[in-house]
Amino acid sequence: MSSPRKHLFRPLALPWWDFVPLFDWGDPALEDIGAAGFSLLPRRLDAPTLEHARTFLTVRFPSPSLGKALTNEAMIIAPVPTETPPTPPQRATHGQWEHLQTETPAALYGTRSHQSRHGGLRLQCHYRLHRQQPIVAWHLKVTNTTRRPLRLESAALLRVGPIQKVRKHRRSDFIPSRFRLFKLQRAPKTQSAYYDLTERFGSLRFHALDALAFHIEEAADPAALARGLPLPEGCTPPAYGALLQPEGGRGLVLLAGAAAFPSRFQLEVNTDPLAPGLTLRLMPTEEVVIPPGEAFPLPPTALAWLENTSSA
């Protein structure tokens, strides 16, 4: 299930989908930056597919004494590969929620130079999945174990698929990181067969023409959108909400909790039916510094698949 590019952990099977945590270490040859993330692989008709959904933290060095080149370049906090396979997620069950927690060493990776700037950080991802309803939540925390402070520029709480539309002859390049709402053609004979196909070719059991066109509605009242959902701690009441609705009454609800610092949310949507993308960013409105030796949590984010959005 893993490759030199990434490590996929053992999937957690739930009634609606299989949940696969992952670490993407990036590809220097492609100037592609690594990230922590997950995939949602559906088990039921019309459930959404999210392959390689990822989270990113963009930071800078705040001190001008470090030099202009270092100070001005934006950097991503990215996981770094280790000589041994990553430790399997810690798993626990609390009530109706399954908890998975992953942790990995991380480094600063320049967005212009495409080089590692500094190591000595740690990324921790806490996932919560409802055992009966199609709801998944994730919570990212970075620990700055370096001697230098870091200024937070932005946090992509969710990024899946290409940000912008791409030319038709390049759409297949985005199969490993696409976001789609599908109609399931047929159930796989075994889940392991599905993972093998997904790793090599993408979801071959889906047909491109079965991808559902969708539109986005950002919620003026996120709490009303979340009403009746058993959201985990930190997401209630939500500070942000959006509804991705492909057709009929079904839809994918995206919710985020409040940040511990002044900020605003920014949603970027690419509705290309063959290579769609979705990004939810958290943008600080004041200077936010991650001090040396301290942990910095981001607000939890949740996705819920609803068969009847009129009751949301």
N, C-alpha and C positions, 0 to 999 in steps of 0.2 A: 504493500500500500504506500510505501515511501519511495523517494527518489533522491538523487543528489540535490535537487532543487528544493525539496520540501519534505516534511515529516507529517504523515497522517496518523493520528492515533486511532485506536480501535473504536468503531462506531458504537453509539448508544442507540439501541432500537426502542422506539416509542410507537404508539398506535398510529400516529399521523406521518411520521418521517423518521429517518435515521439521521442522527446528529454526529458529525465527524469533526472534532477539534483538529487544528493543524497549526504548524509553524512553517512559514514560507521564508526561506533564507535569501531569496532574491537570486538574480543572475547578473553578475558584473558584466558579462559579455553583452547583455541586452540593456545594460544600464537600468536594471529593474531592481527596486528596493524591496527588501523583505518586510514581513509583517506577521503578526499573529492573527488568527481568524478561525473560521469554521465553514462547513458545508451542511446544507439541509437537503437530504435526498428523500423525495416523497414516497409514501407507501399507499396513498389513496388518490382517487381521481381528483384532478383539478387542484391539488395542493401545489404550492409554489416550490420552485427549485432555486436554491441559492448556492452556487458553486464558488468556493473560495471567497466568501465574504471576509473582509479584512478591516482592521482598525489601524490608524496611523496617528502618531504624535509628531508634530513639527515644532522644533525649538531653535533657538539661537543662543549664542553666548552673549550675555548682556553687557559685559565689561569691555570698553574700547581698548583697554590696555593689552588685550589679547591679539591685537593686530586687525587691520581692516578686513583682510581676506577671511579670517576666522569669524569675526564679528558679524559680517554682512551675509555670510552664506547660511541659508536655511538648512537644517539637518533633520532627518527622520530618526526616531528612536526605533531601531530595527533589531530583531532577534539575530543572534549569531550561532552558527553550528558548533557543536561540541564533538569531541573525539568519540564519545559514547552516545547512544541514542538517548533522547530526552526522557526524563522520568515520566511514567504514565500518569495521567491525571488522578488527583485525589478525588474519590467519589463518595458521596453520602446521600442519604434519603431523609428528608424532613417533611413529614406530612405528604402533600401532593406534589412536592418538588424533588426532582433529581438535581444534585449539585455536582459539578465537575470543576476542578481547579487545576490550571496548568501554570508552569513557571519556567522561565528561561533567561539566561544571560543576554544582555542587549548592548548595542553600541550605537554611537552617533554616526550617521551616514550622510555625507554631503549630497544635496540635491543637484548641485552644479558640477562639483568635482567627481562625484560618484566614487568617493573613497571614504573609508572608515576614518573618522576624526578622533574618536575617543571611545574606549570601552568602559567597563565598570558600572553598568546599569543592570537592572533586572526588570523584566516584564512579568506581570501576573494577571491571568485572565480567569475570572470567575463566571461560570455559566450556570444558569438555572433553567430547567426544562420542566414544564408541567406534565404530570404523568397521564392526565386524562384529556386535556384540551391542547390544541396546537398553539402553544405559547412558549417562546424561548427568550431569555434575557441574558445579557452579558455585561460584564463590569470590568473595565481595564484599570490596572494600577501600575505605575512605574515608580521604582525606587532609585533615586539618584545617589549612588554610592561613590560618586566621584568627589573631587575636592572643589569643583566649580559649580556655581549656580547656573541654571538654565532658564531662559525666558520662553514661556509657551506662546507660540504663534497661532496654532490652530490644532484641533483634534478631530480627525475623521472618525466618528463613532461607528460608521458603517460605510464601506465602499465595496461595491460589487459590480462587475462589468465595466466597460469603457465609459469614461466620463462624457465623451463627445461621440457623435455619429462618425462611423468610419466608412471608407469606400467598400463597395460590395466585394471586391476581390480580396479584401483583408479581413472580412468578418470572421472567417474561420480561425484567425489568430487568437480570438478572444474566447474560444470555447472553454478553456480551463477556468476562466474567471467571469463567467456570464451570470446574469440574473434574468430569469424568465418565469412567467406564469404559464404552466403547461396543462394540456389535457393528456393524461396518461394513455399511451397506446396499448400497452399490455404490461402486466406485472412480470418482473424477472423471475426465472425459475429459482435462482438463488441470489441473495443479496451480494455475495462475494463476486458473482459474475458481473453484476452491475458495477461494482467498484473497479474491477479490472478494465471494463470498457470505458468508464468515466476517466480513469487515469490515462488511458492511451488516446482516446478519441473524443471524449466528451460523452454526453448522454445519448447514445445511439438508439435507445428505446424511445426517444422523443423525436418527433418530426418537426422540422422548422416551421411548417405551415400551421402547426397546432399551438404555436406561441400566441398567447392572447394579448391583444392591444390593451393598454391600460392608461388611465389618466390619474393625476395626483390632485388631491384636495388637502391643503394644509388646514388644520383645525383651529378655528378661532377660540374654541373652548376645549382644550385637550382633556380636561376631566370628564366632559360629557362624552367624548369619543371613547374613553376608557371605562365608562360606567358599565358595571356588570362583569368586568374581566377580573379574574383573580391574579392581579399583578403582584410581583414580589416587592419586598421592602426596597425603598428608594425610588421606585417608579410611581408611587402613589402619594399625592396626586402628581400626574405628569406635568412637566413644564413645557413640553412640546408634543404635538401629535399630528399625524398625517394619515390619510387613507388612500391606498393604492387600489383602485377598483377596476378590474378587467371587464366584467360584464355581469348583468343580473344583480343579485343582492350580495354576491360574495366580494371579499376584499381582504387586503393585507394591511393591518393597522401597524403603524410605526410610532412608537412612543419613547420618550426620553425623560429621565428625572432631572431635577434641578441641579445645577452646578454649584460648587461651593465658592465661586468667584463670579464677579460681574461678567456676563457673556450673552451672546445671542446665537440662535441656531440658523443654519443656512442649508437649504435643501437644493441639490443639483440633480436633475433628472434627464436622462437620455431615453426617449421612448422609441428608438429604432427597434422595430419588431424582431429583427434578426440578430441584433447586437445591443440590447438595451443595457442601461447602467443606472445606478442609484448611489448617491453619496449624501450622507448627513454629516455636516460639520458643526463643531462648536467653536465659536470665535470669541476670544476674550475682548471685552470692551475697555479694559484697563490693563496695565502691566501685571502679569502673573509670573512669578518667579518660583521655580522649584529649587529649594535650598539644598546644599550638599548634605547627604546623609539622611534625607527624609523621603517618605513615601508620598506619592501624589495620586489620589484616586480621581477618576473621571466619573461622571454620572452614569448610572445604569441605563441601558437601552433595551427595548423589548420589541419583539415582533409577534403579532397574533393573527392567525388566519381565521376569518369569520365566514360562515356560510350565509349569514343574514346580517348585513351591515346596518339594516334599518333598526335593529335592536341595540346597536352600539351607542 
